[in-house]
Amino acid sequence: GNDTAHKLSLLTSLAFGTAIAADDIYLEGITNISIEDIQAASDLGYRIKLLGVAQRTDSGIEQRVHPTMVPHDTVIAQVDGVTNAVAIESDILGELLMVGPGAGGDATASAVLGDIADIAKSRPGAQHVPAFGRPAKALLPYKRARMQSHEGGYFIRLKVVDRTGVFANVAKHMAENDISLESIMQHSKHYADPAEPKTIILVTHATSEASVRKAIVSIKGEGYLVGEPQVIRIERPKAW
């Protein structure tokens, strides 16, 4: 996710006129994504993509890079290989999506030539547009938003011991934190050993990250969890 984070920091400065703040990006890579998560996402109608998202909020600018579930019928779900996609939400034009090569010899050469042309145009006496749309000294200080203010849907995968009442207890902790569930299901193989942990998969309606984390902490305290829970954000963009 580091490459995505550095690209995002540049795009954030271009979009909001702020100083580059690559070190202030909330960053999750794909290390913890398992084949089980990929299969569950497919069964639910999603694909998992590594997204970089920047958004201006009341508390500042939120920058985050993390695996995200997106509906499989959206354009961004079909972006594979060296192709990149940039989605922009604007006040006048609405949502825009640009898709093109983000790596490879031709794409890199084109970007380098573009930089050289910009340097040539910035010679003394020539009129040019600054790289960030304004002089670097005019960029605004970056104010980091509270990450846990983000709201959206969530995919939650739990491995639990096979014990009566666990299913209901998980649902109870979600309700206590005002989390509305879109679906809750238990995955198990018919030939599995009854003593093996069972997998519970939850999909929530839009909720806050703080509520999800609080519910997970409560569930951990019950003693029936096996390993660490998996939490993946879900994005349902209109134009992506």
TAPE-V930771 format. One line per field, one symbol per residue. phi: phi as a letter, one per 30 degrees, with the letter a starting at -180 (. if undefined). psi: psi as a letter, one per 40 degrees, with the letter a starting at -180 (. if undefined). A space follows every 10 residues. Layout:
# TAPE-V930771
phi=???
psi=???
This chain:
# TAPE-V930771
phi=.ddddddddd dddddcicdd bddcddbbcc eddcdddddd dddcjbbcbd ccbbbdbdck ccbbbadbcb edcddddcdb iddcbbcbcc dccicbbcba dcajeddddd dddddddddd dcdejdcace eciaeedcdd ddcdddeddd bldbcbcbcb ddbdjdeddd ddddddchcd cdabbccacd cddedddccc ccbcdeacdd ddddddddde ddicdcicdc bbdccbddcd
psi=eddddddddd dddddefiih gdeehhhhae dehidddddd dddefiihih ihhhhhidea hhhihiiihi heeidddehi behihhhhhi ddebhihhhi heiidddddd dddddddddd eeiheihihi deeiideehi ihhhihdeeh iaiihhhhhi igiheddddd ddddddffhh hdihihhihd eihdeiiihh hihiihiidd dddddddddd edeeihaiih hhihhgide.
